[in-house]
C-alpha cells in the first residue's frame, strides 16, 4: 500500500507527526466497516505495526502507547491469510525493539532466542521474502545492539544474499544499509579495515542521496579512521557529515556541539590550535543554546 510505504519512510526520517496523522486516517477509514475481508485485516495489522514503530521513536510519548499498538497488531494475526509464523515474528520483533529502547537486554535476548527458533523453520518464497528480509534486518540490528557482532554479521550476510537476488545492487538503499551495518559489526569486532571496506561500498548508493543517512556513514567512517590514528582522514569525513547536517531541515535532531567538539579535538591533535579553539567555541555556543 502506497501510504504504508510513505509512512515507513517518514518514520525513518523522523517525521513522526506527519506519519502518525496518515496512519490514524487509515485506521479511521477501516474502522467504519463492520464486515472486514482478509486484506482489510492485513492493512490494519500493518498500520498498527507502523504506529507502534512511530510511537517507539517518539521519546516524548510513554512506551506503553507503542506496546498498545503492538497488542492490537497481535490480536489480528489469527485473522490474516497466511504466514502466521512470520506475522508473529514481526510482532515479537516490535516488542524486542521496545525493550531495546528501554535497555532491558535480557528481555531482548530471550525474544531473539524465541524468534530464531521460528524463523529458521520458515520457507522463504516470492510471497514472503520482503517481510522475511525486513525481519532478518531487525534481528541483525538487535544482535548488534547487544554487542553480539558475530551473530549480527551472520544475519546481515544472509540478508545481503537475499537482497542481491531481489534488487539492483548499485541502486538500492536496502543493500547499502546492509553493507553499512556489516561495516558497523566489523568495527565492533575491532576489524577496522574490513569495516571501512563495507562503509565505502555502502556509499556507492548513499552518496546519491546526500541526506542524514549518508551523514551517518560519514560519521562512522570518521570514527573508524580515528581508531586507526588517521586524524586528517577523520577530519575529512567529519566535514562531509557536517555539510549535510547544516542543510538538514530537522537540525533540532542533530547534536552539532558533539560534531564541533570532535572537529576541535582533531585540530588539536594536528597541532592547529587556532582552528581547534574556533570549533571548541562553536561547540560551547550550541551547548549554551540547548540550555536556554
Residue frames relative to the residue before (quaternion, step in Angstrom):
aa qw qx qy qz dx dy dz
X 1.0000 0.0000 0.0000 0.0000 0.00 0.00 0.00
X 0.5459 -0.6610 0.4075 0.3147 3.56 -0.84 1.03
X 0.6825 0.5035 -0.3055 0.4327 3.60 0.83 -0.96
X 0.6154 0.5386 -0.3496 0.4571 3.58 1.07 -0.67
X 0.6628 0.4979 -0.3096 0.4657 3.58 0.89 -0.90
X 0.6352 0.5246 -0.3250 0.4644 3.58 1.01 -0.82
X 0.6794 0.4890 -0.2911 0.4631 3.60 0.95 -0.88
X 0.5881 0.5547 -0.3741 0.4544 3.60 1.09 -0.59
X 0.6660 0.4936 -0.2946 0.4754 3.55 0.94 -0.93
X 0.6520 0.5165 -0.3134 0.4582 3.58 0.95 -0.88
X 0.6262 0.5245 -0.3319 0.4719 3.61 1.01 -0.78
X 0.6665 0.5099 -0.2987 0.4545 3.57 0.92 -0.94
X 0.7172 0.4476 -0.2471 0.4735 3.58 1.02 -0.80
X 0.5317 -0.6604 0.3906 0.3586 3.57 1.29 -0.06
X 0.5005 0.6266 -0.4408 0.4032 3.60 1.26 0.24
X 0.0336 -0.8920 0.4506 -0.0085 3.50 0.78 1.21
X 0.6686 0.5096 -0.3190 0.4375 3.60 0.91 -0.83
X 0.6279 0.5250 -0.3332 0.4680 3.59 1.04 -0.73
X 0.6661 0.4980 -0.2936 0.4712 3.57 0.93 -0.96
X 0.6515 0.5370 -0.3141 0.4341 3.57 0.95 -0.93
X 0.6385 0.5314 -0.3250 0.4520 3.57 0.99 -0.83
X 0.6595 0.5034 -0.3016 0.4699 3.59 0.93 -0.89
X 0.6781 0.5026 -0.2915 0.4502 3.57 0.90 -0.95
X 0.6564 0.5011 -0.3152 0.4676 3.59 0.98 -0.77
X 0.6077 0.5409 -0.3485 0.4655 3.57 1.14 -0.61
X 0.6237 0.5270 -0.3358 0.4695 3.58 1.06 -0.74
X 0.6427 0.5177 -0.3206 0.4650 3.59 0.96 -0.89
X 0.6577 0.5147 -0.3101 0.4543 3.60 0.89 -0.92
X 0.6357 0.5457 -0.3249 0.4389 3.55 0.98 -0.87
X 0.7439 0.4135 -0.2347 0.4697 3.58 0.82 -0.98
X 0.5939 0.5804 -0.3645 0.4213 3.59 1.14 -0.47
X 0.5629 0.6104 -0.3873 0.4006 3.60 1.22 -0.29
X 0.6974 0.4824 -0.2664 0.4582 3.56 1.17 -0.56
X 0.3387 -0.7354 0.5537 0.1944 3.56 -1.08 0.76
X 0.7531 0.3369 -0.1805 0.5355 3.58 1.03 -0.83
X 0.1128 -0.8252 0.5530 0.0218 3.55 -0.18 1.32
X 0.2774 -0.6982 0.6271 0.2060 3.53 -1.18 0.62
X 0.7158 -0.4534 0.3048 0.4350 3.56 -1.26 0.29
X 0.6810 0.4991 -0.3073 0.4390 3.58 0.86 -0.91
X 0.6011 0.5515 -0.3622 0.4510 3.61 1.17 -0.51
X 0.6310 0.5142 -0.3294 0.4785 3.57 1.03 -0.77
X 0.6328 0.5368 -0.3257 0.4532 3.58 1.01 -0.83
X 0.6511 0.5144 -0.3123 0.4625 3.58 0.97 -0.86
X 0.6708 0.4865 -0.2989 0.4732 3.58 0.92 -0.90
X 0.6101 0.5596 -0.3386 0.4471 3.58 1.03 -0.85
X 0.6958 0.4623 -0.2724 0.4774 3.60 0.84 -0.97
X 0.6272 0.5382 -0.3327 0.4543 3.58 1.09 -0.72
X 0.6548 0.5041 -0.3122 0.4686 3.59 0.95 -0.85
X 0.6335 0.5265 -0.3337 0.4584 3.59 1.00 -0.77
X 0.6706 0.4913 -0.2946 0.4713 3.57 0.96 -0.86
X 0.6274 0.5152 -0.3358 0.4777 3.60 1.08 -0.67
X 0.6231 0.5292 -0.3381 0.4663 3.57 1.04 -0.76
X 0.6559 0.4997 -0.3035 0.4775 3.58 0.94 -0.90
X 0.6314 0.5554 -0.3206 0.4360 3.56 0.99 -0.90
X 0.7159 0.4337 -0.2572 0.4830 3.59 0.82 -0.99
X 0.5896 0.5696 -0.3680 0.4387 3.60 1.13 -0.59
X 0.6960 0.4703 -0.2656 0.4732 3.58 1.06 -0.74
X 0.6455 0.5088 -0.3138 0.4753 3.59 1.27 -0.32
X 0.2484 -0.8203 0.5002 0.1231 3.59 -0.20 1.29
X 0.6008 0.5568 -0.3655 0.4421 3.59 1.26 -0.10
X 0.6787 0.4392 -0.2739 0.5210 3.58 1.30 -0.12
X 0.5211 -0.6522 0.4488 0.3190 3.59 -0.93 0.86
X 0.5801 -0.6424 0.3843 0.3211 3.57 -0.98 0.92
X 0.5580 0.6216 -0.4001 0.3771 3.63 1.15 -0.45
X 0.5679 0.5753 -0.3931 0.4381 3.61 1.16 -0.46
X 0.6468 0.5086 -0.3121 0.4749 3.56 0.99 -0.83
X 0.6352 0.5210 -0.3189 0.4726 3.59 1.01 -0.82
X 0.6023 0.5788 -0.3491 0.4247 3.58 1.03 -0.79
X 0.7117 0.4412 -0.2650 0.4781 3.58 0.84 -0.94
X 0.5823 0.5512 -0.3753 0.4651 3.59 1.15 -0.47
X 0.6475 0.5131 -0.3140 0.4678 3.58 1.01 -0.82
X 0.6323 0.5217 -0.3316 0.4669 3.58 1.03 -0.76
X 0.6444 0.5041 -0.3185 0.4788 3.58 1.02 -0.82
X 0.6459 0.5345 -0.3124 0.4468 3.57 0.97 -0.90
X 0.6497 0.5393 -0.3166 0.4322 3.59 1.02 -0.77
X 0.6952 0.4726 -0.2738 0.4674 3.59 1.22 -0.40
X 0.4401 0.7346 -0.4459 0.2604 3.60 1.22 -0.30
X 0.6882 0.4961 -0.2889 0.4436 3.59 0.89 -0.92
X 0.6694 0.5024 -0.2950 0.4609 3.58 1.21 -0.39
X 0.5532 0.6168 -0.3934 0.3985 3.58 1.27 -0.10
X 0.6576 -0.5706 0.3374 0.3579 3.53 -1.19 0.60
X 0.8128 -0.0944 0.1391 0.5578 3.56 0.52 -1.21
X 0.7529 0.4060 -0.2827 0.4339 3.53 -1.38 -0.15
X 0.1018 0.8286 -0.5424 0.0936 3.56 0.95 0.86
X 0.6362 0.5349 -0.3306 0.4471 3.58 1.02 -0.84
X 0.6499 0.5185 -0.3147 0.4579 3.58 0.96 -0.87
X 0.6662 0.5028 -0.3026 0.4601 3.56 0.98 -0.83
X 0.6158 0.5239 -0.3424 0.4787 3.59 1.07 -0.67
X 0.6305 0.5335 -0.3277 0.4587 3.59 1.02 -0.83
X 0.6469 0.5343 -0.3203 0.4398 3.57 0.93 -0.92
X 0.6687 0.4802 -0.2969 0.4838 3.59 0.95 -0.86
X 0.6454 0.5207 -0.3195 0.4585 3.59 0.96 -0.86
X 0.6464 0.5077 -0.3180 0.4726 3.58 1.03 -0.74
X 0.5899 0.5561 -0.3609 0.4611 3.57 1.11 -0.62
X 0.6488 0.4993 -0.3065 0.4855 3.56 1.00 -0.83
X 0.6527 0.5210 -0.3176 0.4492 3.57 0.93 -0.91
X 0.6301 0.5315 -0.3293 0.4605 3.59 1.03 -0.79
X 0.6506 0.5087 -0.3110 0.4702 3.57 1.00 -0.81
X 0.6589 0.4957 -0.3121 0.4719 3.59 0.92 -0.88
X 0.6041 0.5500 -0.3521 0.4568 3.57 1.13 -0.65
X 0.6400 0.5156 -0.3190 0.4719 3.59 1.00 -0.83
X 0.7086 0.4441 -0.2436 0.4913 3.57 1.10 -0.77
X 0.4118 -0.7440 0.4286 0.3053 3.58 1.41 0.08
X 0.4101 0.6696 -0.5037 0.3602 3.56 1.00 0.84
X 0.1609 -0.8643 0.4711 0.0722 3.53 0.48 1.31
X 0.6413 0.5363 -0.3404 0.4304 3.59 0.96 -0.79
X 0.6310 0.5192 -0.3272 0.4745 3.59 1.07 -0.74
X 0.6356 0.5273 -0.3217 0.4631 3.57 1.00 -0.87
X 0.6769 0.5036 -0.2987 0.4460 3.58 0.86 -0.96
X 0.6504 0.5119 -0.3217 0.4598 3.61 0.94 -0.83
X 0.6529 0.4980 -0.3134 0.4771 3.58 1.00 -0.80
X 0.6410 0.5195 -0.3313 0.4577 3.60 1.00 -0.76
X 0.6249 0.5200 -0.3447 0.4694 3.61 1.02 -0.70
X 0.6443 0.5183 -0.3057 0.4721 3.57 1.01 -0.86
X 0.6801 0.4965 -0.2826 0.4594 3.57 0.89 -0.98
X 0.6524 0.5307 -0.3179 0.4379 3.59 0.92 -0.89
X 0.6411 0.5340 -0.3205 0.4485 3.56 1.09 -0.68
X 0.6927 0.4543 -0.2725 0.4894 3.58 1.15 -0.59
X 0.6966 0.5233 -0.3019 0.3870 3.57 0.77 -1.03
X 0.6234 0.5515 -0.3512 0.4289 3.60 1.10 -0.60
X 0.6564 0.5089 -0.3016 0.4682 3.59 1.25 -0.38
X 0.5638 0.6299 -0.3806 0.3748 3.59 1.24 -0.28
X 0.3067 -0.7280 0.5855 0.1820 3.55 -0.97 0.90
X 0.2873 -0.7849 0.5283 0.1491 3.56 -0.46 1.23
X 0.0120 0.7916 -0.6085 0.0543 3.56 -0.92 1.01
X 0.7056 -0.4257 0.3360 0.4561 3.57 -1.29 0.04
X 0.6502 0.5576 -0.3081 0.4140 3.55 1.10 -0.72
X 0.8217 0.2568 -0.1118 0.4964 3.59 0.96 -0.79
X 0.4201 0.7595 -0.4425 0.2255 3.60 1.26 -0.07
X 0.6168 0.5466 -0.3618 0.4357 3.63 1.03 -0.68
X 0.6687 0.4807 -0.2920 0.4862 3.58 0.92 -0.93
X 0.6275 0.5452 -0.3311 0.4464 3.58 1.03 -0.83
X 0.6733 0.4945 -0.2931 0.4649 3.59 0.90 -0.94
X 0.6300 0.5342 -0.3298 0.4572 3.58 1.01 -0.79
X 0.6778 0.4844 -0.2873 0.4728 3.57 0.94 -0.90
X 0.6424 0.5239 -0.3231 0.4566 3.58 1.00 -0.81
X 0.6194 0.5423 -0.3269 0.4640 3.57 1.09 -0.74
X 0.6641 0.4989 -0.2979 0.4705 3.59 0.98 -0.87
X 0.6271 0.5311 -0.3341 0.4615 3.59 1.04 -0.79
X 0.6467 0.5173 -0.3121 0.4656 3.58 0.96 -0.92
X 0.6386 0.5349 -0.3188 0.4521 3.57 0.97 -0.88
X 0.6959 0.4848 -0.2847 0.4469 3.57 0.83 -0.98
X 0.6151 0.5188 -0.3533 0.4772 3.61 1.03 -0.68
X 0.6349 0.5256 -0.3249 0.4638 3.57 1.04 -0.77
X 0.6434 0.5269 -0.3141 0.4580 3.57 1.01 -0.84
X 0.6804 0.4649 -0.2780 0.4936 3.58 1.14 -0.63
X 0.5104 -0.6553 0.4135 0.3730 3.58 1.29 -0.09
X 0.5113 0.6168 -0.4267 0.4195 3.58 1.29 0.30
X 0.0694 -0.8835 0.4628 0.0210 3.52 0.66 1.23
X 0.6211 0.5419 -0.3595 0.4375 3.60 1.05 -0.62
X 0.6477 0.4895 -0.3174 0.4901 3.60 1.01 -0.76
X 0.6178 0.5404 -0.3337 0.4636 3.56 1.07 -0.76
X 0.6431 0.5186 -0.3128 0.4688 3.58 1.00 -0.84
X 0.6273 0.5426 -0.3384 0.4445 3.59 0.92 -0.88
X 0.6830 0.4838 -0.2817 0.4691 3.57 0.91 -0.96
X 0.6940 0.4876 -0.2881 0.4445 3.58 0.89 -0.91
X 0.6419 0.4991 -0.3377 0.4741 3.61 1.01 -0.66
X 0.6219 0.5136 -0.3371 0.4856 3.60 1.07 -0.71
X 0.6417 0.5280 -0.3074 0.4637 3.56 1.00 -0.89
X 0.6392 0.5446 -0.3227 0.4367 3.59 0.94 -0.90
X 0.6414 0.5245 -0.3256 0.4555 3.60 0.99 -0.79
X 0.6502 0.4953 -0.3158 0.4819 3.60 0.98 -0.79
X 0.6825 0.5077 -0.2956 0.4349 3.58 0.89 -0.96
X 0.6323 0.5334 -0.3374 0.4493 3.59 1.05 -0.69
X 0.6373 0.5014 -0.3242 0.4872 3.59 1.16 -0.52
X 0.7050 0.4856 -0.2526 0.4509 3.56 1.14 -0.67
X 0.8386 0.2306 -0.0383 0.4920 3.55 0.84 -1.04
X 0.5568 -0.5337 0.5123 0.3778 3.50 -1.42 0.21
X 0.4321 -0.7648 0.4114 0.2431 3.56 -0.33 1.28
X 0.7168 0.4723 -0.2664 0.4383 3.58 0.98 -0.78
X 0.7887 0.3119 -0.1428 0.5103 3.58 1.19 -0.37
X 0.5869 0.5965 -0.3586 0.4135 3.56 1.04 0.64
X 0.4254 -0.7254 0.4881 0.2338 3.55 -0.77 1.09
X 0.6094 0.5610 -0.3622 0.4276 3.60 1.05 -0.69
X 0.6657 0.4903 -0.3040 0.4733 3.57 0.93 -0.90
X 0.6588 0.5044 -0.3199 0.4575 3.59 0.91 -0.86
X 0.6272 0.5300 -0.3327 0.4638 3.60 1.08 -0.70
X 0.6523 0.5047 -0.3133 0.4708 3.58 0.97 -0.83
X 0.6327 0.5199 -0.3258 0.4724 3.58 1.00 -0.80
X 0.6245 0.5358 -0.3146 0.4732 3.57 1.04 -0.86
X 0.6916 0.4863 -0.2800 0.4549 3.59 0.88 -0.96
X 0.5992 0.5344 -0.3563 0.4780 3.59 1.12 -0.63
X 0.6298 0.5329 -0.3234 0.4635 3.56 1.01 -0.83
X 0.6488 0.5265 -0.3139 0.4509 3.56 0.98 -0.88
X 0.6599 0.5016 -0.3143 0.4628 3.60 0.98 -0.81
X 0.6373 0.5090 -0.3333 0.4730 3.58 0.99 -0.77
X 0.6188 0.5280 -0.3432 0.4696 3.59 1.07 -0.72
X 0.6438 0.5287 -0.3138 0.4556 3.58 1.01 -0.82
X 0.6869 0.4538 -0.2667 0.5011 3.56 1.17 -0.63
X 0.5391 -0.6511 0.3854 0.3701 3.59 1.29 -0.01
X 0.5382 0.6004 -0.4137 0.4229 3.59 1.26 0.22
X 0.1265 -0.8639 0.4841 0.0573 3.56 0.40 1.27
X 0.6125 0.5595 -0.3556 0.4306 3.60 1.04 -0.71
X 0.6764 0.4686 -0.2831 0.4926 3.58 0.95 -0.90
X 0.6008 0.5639 -0.3528 0.4434 3.57 1.07 -0.73
X 0.6740 0.4926 -0.2944 0.4652 3.59 0.87 -0.96
X 0.6016 0.5769 -0.3513 0.4264 3.56 1.02 -0.82
X 0.7355 0.4109 -0.2364 0.4840 3.60 0.84 -0.95
X 0.5871 0.5490 -0.3792 0.4583 3.62 1.09 -0.53
X 0.6711 0.4905 -0.3021 0.4666 3.57 0.92 -0.89
X 0.6209 0.5308 -0.3452 0.4622 3.59 1.04 -0.70
X 0.6583 0.5133 -0.3161 0.4508 3.59 0.97 -0.83
X 0.6361 0.5585 -0.3254 0.4214 3.58 1.12 -0.66
X 0.4885 0.6725 -0.4379 0.3428 3.60 1.17 -0.38
X 0.7495 0.3030 -0.1980 0.5543 3.57 1.10 -0.65
X 0.6406 0.5691 -0.3390 0.3885 3.59 0.91 -0.85
X 0.6454 0.5374 -0.3388 0.4240 3.59 1.02 -0.68
X 0.5393 0.5835 -0.4108 0.4471 3.59 1.27 -0.15
X 0.6902 0.4953 -0.2725 0.4517 3.57 1.12 -0.69
X 0.0429 -0.8405 0.5336 0.0837 3.57 0.98 -0.95
X 0.4668 0.6392 -0.4808 0.3773 3.58 0.79 1.03
X 0.7872 -0.3358 0.2139 0.4709 3.56 -1.28 -0.20
X 0.5769 0.5697 -0.3826 0.4430 3.61 1.17 -0.49
X 0.6428 0.5061 -0.3084 0.4853 3.57 1.01 -0.86
X 0.6452 0.5362 -0.3177 0.4419 3.57 0.94 -0.92
X 0.6135 0.5532 -0.3464 0.4445 3.59 1.05 -0.70
X 0.6489 0.4959 -0.3138 0.4843 3.58 1.02 -0.79
X 0.6198 0.5351 -0.3391 0.4632 3.59 1.00 -0.80
X 0.6407 0.5344 -0.3202 0.4489 3.60 0.96 -0.88
X 0.7001 0.4700 -0.2756 0.4615 3.57 0.91 -0.93
X 0.5967 0.5251 -0.3635 0.4860 3.58 1.12 -0.59
X 0.6261 0.5301 -0.3286 0.4679 3.59 1.01 -0.82
X 0.6598 0.5122 -0.3056 0.4572 3.58 0.95 -0.92
X 0.6514 0.5166 -0.3103 0.4609 3.58 1.04 -0.82
X 0.6584 0.4940 -0.3089 0.4765 3.58 0.95 -0.86
X 0.6109 0.5448 -0.3498 0.4556 3.57 1.06 -0.70
X 0.6548 0.5121 -0.3078 0.4629 3.58 0.98 -0.86
X 0.6871 0.4608 -0.2614 0.4973 3.58 1.22 -0.58
X 0.5203 -0.6650 0.3965 0.3604 3.57 1.32 0.00
X 0.4951 0.6486 -0.4229 0.3941 3.59 1.27 0.34
X 0.1259 -0.8613 0.4882 0.0630 3.58 0.43 1.23
X 0.6454 0.5267 -0.3301 0.4438 3.61 0.95 -0.82
X 0.6706 0.4748 -0.2940 0.4882 3.57 0.96 -0.84
X 0.5775 0.5676 -0.3704 0.4551 3.58 1.12 -0.62
X 0.6606 0.5111 -0.2938 0.4648 3.57 0.92 -0.95
X 0.6234 0.5618 -0.3450 0.4203 3.58 0.90 -0.91
X 0.7442 0.4084 -0.2330 0.4745 3.58 0.83 -0.97
X 0.5717 0.5560 -0.3903 0.4601 3.59 1.15 -0.40
X 0.6691 0.4833 -0.3011 0.4775 3.57 0.98 -0.79
X 0.5936 0.5462 -0.3625 0.4669 3.60 1.10 -0.61
X 0.6682 0.4873 -0.2928 0.4799 3.58 0.95 -0.92
X 0.6539 0.5354 -0.3125 0.4337 3.57 0.92 -0.94
X 0.6243 0.5521 -0.3426 0.4336 3.60 0.98 -0.80
X 0.6652 0.4771 -0.2983 0.4910 3.58 1.05 -0.75
X 0.6429 0.5353 -0.3287 0.4383 3.57 0.91 -0.88
X 0.6629 0.5265 -0.3088 0.4336 3.58 0.96 -0.85
X 0.7064 0.4250 -0.2588 0.5034 3.58 1.20 -0.47
X 0.5042 0.6732 -0.4116 0.3510 3.57 1.29 -0.20
X 0.4685 -0.6909 0.4801 0.2696 3.57 -0.91 0.97
X 0.7173 0.4154 -0.2421 0.5043 3.59 1.09 -0.68
X 0.0652 0.8570 -0.5091 0.0461 3.57 0.88 0.93
X 0.5539 0.6226 -0.3927 0.3891 3.59 1.18 -0.39
X 0.6708 0.4972 -0.2906 0.4673 3.58 1.22 -0.46
X 0.6483 0.5368 -0.3064 0.4446 3.60 1.26 -0.17
X 0.3105 -0.7615 0.5368 0.1886 3.64 -0.71 1.03
X 0.1653 -0.8279 0.5290 0.0854 3.58 0.31 1.25
X 0.6053 0.5842 -0.3680 0.3962 3.58 1.02 -0.76
X 0.6349 0.5254 -0.3264 0.4631 3.59 1.09 -0.72
X 0.6710 0.5003 -0.2981 0.4590 3.58 0.89 -0.97
X 0.6731 0.4940 -0.3027 0.4596 3.58 0.89 -0.93
X 0.6475 0.5063 -0.3288 0.4651 3.59 0.96 -0.80
X 0.6300 0.5400 -0.3235 0.4547 3.58 1.04 -0.84
X 0.6425 0.5070 -0.3111 0.4830 3.58 0.99 -0.87
X 0.6362 0.5345 -0.3204 0.4549 3.58 0.99 -0.86
X 0.6491 0.5202 -0.3134 0.4580 3.58 0.98 -0.84
X 0.6415 0.5241 -0.3234 0.4574 3.56 1.03 -0.81
X 0.6592 0.4947 -0.3130 0.4720 3.57 0.91 -0.87
X 0.6177 0.5464 -0.3407 0.4516 3.59 1.04 -0.75
X 0.6543 0.5106 -0.3088 0.4646 3.59 0.97 -0.87
X 0.6901 0.4653 -0.2675 0.4855 3.57 1.12 -0.69
X 0.5122 -0.6704 0.3982 0.3600 3.57 1.30 -0.02
X 0.5212 0.6140 -0.4222 0.4160 3.60 1.24 0.32
X 0.1344 -0.8746 0.4633 0.0484 3.51 0.39 1.33
X 0.6105 0.5488 -0.3593 0.4439 3.61 1.05 -0.65
X 0.6751 0.4763 -0.2874 0.4846 3.58 0.91 -0.94
X 0.6189 0.5473 -0.3428 0.4471 3.57 1.04 -0.79
X 0.6617 0.5109 -0.3036 0.4570 3.58 0.91 -0.96
X 0.6157 0.5640 -0.3421 0.4310 3.58 1.01 -0.83
X 0.7473 0.4021 -0.2337 0.4745 3.59 0.80 -0.97
X 0.5648 0.5493 -0.3935 0.4738 3.59 1.17 -0.41
X 0.6537 0.5120 -0.3062 0.4657 3.59 0.99 -0.84
X 0.6311 0.5206 -0.3319 0.4696 3.60 1.00 -0.78
X 0.6306 0.5335 -0.3247 0.4608 3.56 1.03 -0.80
X 0.6652 0.5054 -0.2977 0.4620 3.56 0.94 -0.89
X 0.6138 0.5531 -0.3409 0.4486 3.59 1.06 -0.75
X 0.6788 0.4773 -0.2939 0.4744 3.59 0.93 -0.87
X 0.6266 0.5254 -0.3370 0.4666 3.58 1.06 -0.72
X 0.6456 0.5165 -0.3150 0.4660 3.59 1.04 -0.77
X 0.6340 0.5320 -0.3198 0.4613 3.57 1.05 -0.80
X 0.6434 0.5275 -0.3219 0.4518 3.58 1.04 -0.81
X 0.6419 0.5271 -0.3208 0.4552 3.55 1.03 -0.82
X 0.6634 0.5035 -0.3041 0.4625 3.57 0.97 -0.86
